[in-house]
Amino acid sequence: MIQTTLKTTDASIIEKRSSAIIVPKNIAVKCPKCKEIHYDRDLKRNLKVCPRCSYHFRLTAYERIDLLVDPASFVEVDADIASADPLHFVSQSQVYAEKLKSERQKVHINEGVVIGHATIENMPLALAVMDFRFVGGSMGAAVGEKITRSIELAIEHQTPVLIVSASGGARMQEGIYSLMQMTKTSAALARLGEAGLPYFSLLTDPTTGGVTASFAMLGDVILAEPGGLICFAGPRVIEQFMHIQLPKDAVTAEFVYQHGLIDAIVPRSDLRQTLARLLRFYSHVDVNDTHEIER
C-alpha cells in the first residue's frame, strides 16, 4: 500500500510539472546603472533606454538600422565579406579561425559591421553600422574593407555617408592587417571630402582604440549617445600605465563633448530627426526626391 501511494504521488507530481507554464527566457532586464528591473518588451518599446536613469543599452546592427532609417528602405550590400585569418593566429586559449566560426553561429552575421544604403525621410545615404556582439566590434581586414566600400558607394552615387561606431578597437588577431585599416578607411574618407560629400559619425557605447583613432573621429559632424564609453585607451589601461586614478566619467561621451572632441550628444529618441536635419542642411536634398541607389 505504501509503495502504491508513493508511485501515485510521484506520477501526479510529474503530471503537474509537465503541465506547468514555461516562463520565457530574458523576460526581464536589469539596468546596469540604476539596477532597476524592466520587462524586456517595455524596454524595447522605449528604444532600449532605461525609463528611470536613461541608460542606453547597446543595440545590434540591425536594431540600429531599424531605428534610424525609413521602414523597408535599407538594402544591405557585401554581406558575404568575412575575415580570412591571414596570420593563422593561435593563442593559448583559442584558435582565431574557430573563434570566428563560433561568433558567426552565435550572432548570425559574418562580420562586425553591416553596410548598405537607405533613406532617412526620403533622403538617400550610404551607411555602415558596427555590431559589438561580433568579437567586440573589433576592426579587422574585413571590417575595414566593408567600411571603405560603404564610403566608395557614397562617392559613386554622390550621397552622404553615416558610420555608426561600436568597437573595442583594432582586432589583435590580425596584427598589422588590422592596423592598416586605420589608414585605409581614413584615405577613403579623404576622397569623400574631396568629392564634397558629408560624413556623419555616430559614436555609441563603446567606441575605443583604433576605431577612435581613425574614422570615428573624422566626421564633418560627430554625434554620440549619452553615457557611452568614448576613448582611445580604456580607463584601466590608463590607470595601470600612468599609476593615477582617473576622475569619474573621464572617458564618457559627456567628457569628450566638454573638451570639444565631438559636436553633440543626442538621446536615442532624437537621433533620426537630428540626422534628417543634418542631411537637409548639408545635402540640400529635396525631401520629395525618392532617388534610390543601385549597386
N, C-alpha and C positions, 0 to 999 in steps of 0.2 A: 504493500500500500504506500509506503514511504517513497519507494523508487518511482512508482507511477505518478505520485503527486509532484515529485521533483521534475520528471520529464514533461508533465503537462505545464508546469510553471515556466520551465525553460522555453518550451515551444511558444507560449503566449508572449514571453519577453521578446523572443526573436521576431515574432509576428508584428509586435508593436514597433520594434526598431525598424523593420523593413518598411512600415507604413509611415514612419516619421518624416517630417518635412525637411528637405535638404536645403540648407542655407547656402546661397551663392557665395563664392569667394570674393574678397575685396569689396564687400558691401559697404564698408565704412573706411574712411581715410583719416589719419591723424595728422594734423598740421605740425610740421617740424618746428615752427616758430612759436606759436601760442599754445600748442598742444590740444587745441580744440578738435573734437571728433565730428566729422561730417559724413553724411551719406554720400556715396560716390556719385549717384545720379544728381544730387543737389550741387555738388562741386562742379560737375561737368556743365550744368546749366549756367553756372557762374563763371564759365570760361577757365575753370581750374584755378580760380583765385579765392583764397580763404575769405569768407564774408566777415570774419571777425578782425583779422590783423592785416588783410590784403597781401598776404604772402602769395607769390606767384609760383605755382607748381610748374615743373617742366612739362613741355608738350613734345609729342612726337613730330616728325617732319610733316606727316600728312594732317595731323591735327592743326599744326601751324598754318599750313596752306589753306585748309578749310576756313580758318579764322580770318585770313587776310584777303583772299581773292573772291571774285564773283562766283556764285554757285555754278558748278559744271564747266567752268572756263579753263581750268588747269589741264594742260597737256604735258605729260612727262616725256622727256627725251633722254636717250643714252642710259636707260635703266640697267642695261646689261654690263656696263663698265664695272670691273671689280679688281681688287688688288691681286697681284700675282706672286707675292712673296719673293722679291728679287734677290734678297740676301740669304734665302733659305734659313731664316732665323730660328734658332732653338735656344731656349733658356732652361734653367734648372726646373722650372715649374710647368712649362708648356712648350708646344711646338706651334709656331705662328700660323702655319697653314691650317692646323687643326682648330686653332682659336678662331680664325676667320670662318671656317665651316660651321662651327657651333654658334657663332654670332649671327650668321645668316639664317640658320634654322630657328634661332630664338626670337629675333626681331623682324624676320621676313622682309628684309631689304638687303641689297647686295653690298652697299657701302654706306659711309657715314654722312652722305649728302644726297638730296633729291633735287634734280634740276628740271626745268621746263619753261613753259610760257603760259601766261594767263592774262586776265584783265582785272582791274580794280575800278569800279564804276565806269566800265566800258573803255577804260584807257589801258592799252597793252603794255606789257613789260615782260622781261625775262627775269627769272628768279632761281636762286639756289638756296635751299633750306637744309641746314645741318641737323643731324639727329644724334643726340648724345648717347642714346642707347647702344649704338654700334661702336664698340671699342672706345667708349668715352668721346665720341665725335672727333677722334684724332685725325689729323691730316696726313694721309699717305699719298702715294703717287696717283692712285685712282681718284681720291677726293680732289687733289689739285687739278687733275685733268678735267673732271666734271665741272668744277667751278670756272676754270678757264673756258670751257666750251659754252657755259651759260653766258659769259661775258662776250664771247665771239658771236653768239646768237643775237645778243642785243645789238652789237655793231652791224651785223649783217642786215638786220631788219630795222635799224635806226630807232630803237626803243630804249627806255631806261632799264636799269638792272637793279634788282634788290637781292642782297645776300643776307641771310639770317644766320648768325653765328651761334654755335653752341658746341664748344670744343675744349678738350684738355690740352690742345697744342699739337705739335708735330708728333707723328707716330714713330716711336723709338725703334720699333721692329724693322723699319725700313731705312734707318740710318740716313745717309746723305741724300737718298732719293726723296725722303720726306722733307728735308730742309730745302731742297731745290724748289719745292712747290711754293715757298715764300716768294722767291724771285719770279717764278713763272706766273703766278696769279697777279703779282704787282705789275709786271710788264704788260699783262693783258689789260689791266685797269688803266695803265698809261695810254694804251691805244684807244680805250674807250673815251678817255678825256680828250685826246687829240681829235676824236670824231665829234666832240661837243655834246656828248650824251651824259646824262646824270647817273650817278651811282648812289644808291641809298643803302646804308649799312645799319642793320638792326642787331644789337648785341643782347643776347639772352644768357641766363644762368646755365653754365659758366662759360665765359669767353677768356681763355688764357693762352699763354705760351706763344708758339709760332703763329697761331692764327691772329692773336692780338698784335703781334709784331709785323704783320703783313696786311692782308686785305681788309681785315676787320676795322682797322683804324684809318683807312684811306678813302672813306666815303665823302662825297660832297656834303651830305648830311648824315650824321651819325646819331642814331637813336638807341635807347636802352630801356629795358623793362625795369621797374622798381626792384631794388634789393638784390640784383644779380651780382655774381662774383665776376668782376672785370679787372684783369691784371695781366702782367707778363709772368712773373713768378708768384706762386701761391704764398699765402701768409706763413705757412710752416717752413717753407724753403727760405724765405727772407729771415725769419726769426732764428733758424738754425745757422744760417751763414753769417748774419750780422750780429748775432747774440744780443738782440734787443727785442723788447716787447712792442709789437705794433699797436697803435691806437685802435680803439674799437671802430669797426666798419671802415678800416683803412683801404680796403680793396673792393669796395662795393660800387655800384653804378652811381650812387649819390656822391661818393668821394671823388671819383674821376670827373663827374659833372662840375663839382665845386672848383676843381682845378683846371677846368677848361678843356678837357680831353674829348668830351662829347658835347653834342649840341642840345639834347633834350632827353628827359626821362618821361616816357609815355606809358600810362597804365594800359594793360592789355585791351580793355574795353574801348580805348580810343585809338588803337593802332591803325585800324583800317581807314578810319576817317582822316587821320593825320597823313597817312601815305597818299590818300586820294588828293588831299590839298597840295602836297608836295609835287605829285605828278602833274597837276594842273599848273602849278606855278613854274616848274622847270621845263615842262614839255610843251606847254601851250596847246594841249590836245583838246579838240572838241569832244565834249562828253557824249555826243551822239555818234562819234566815229566808232564803228564796231569792227575796225580793221583787225584781222586775225593773222598771227604769224604762222607761216607754213614752213615746216622743217624739211 
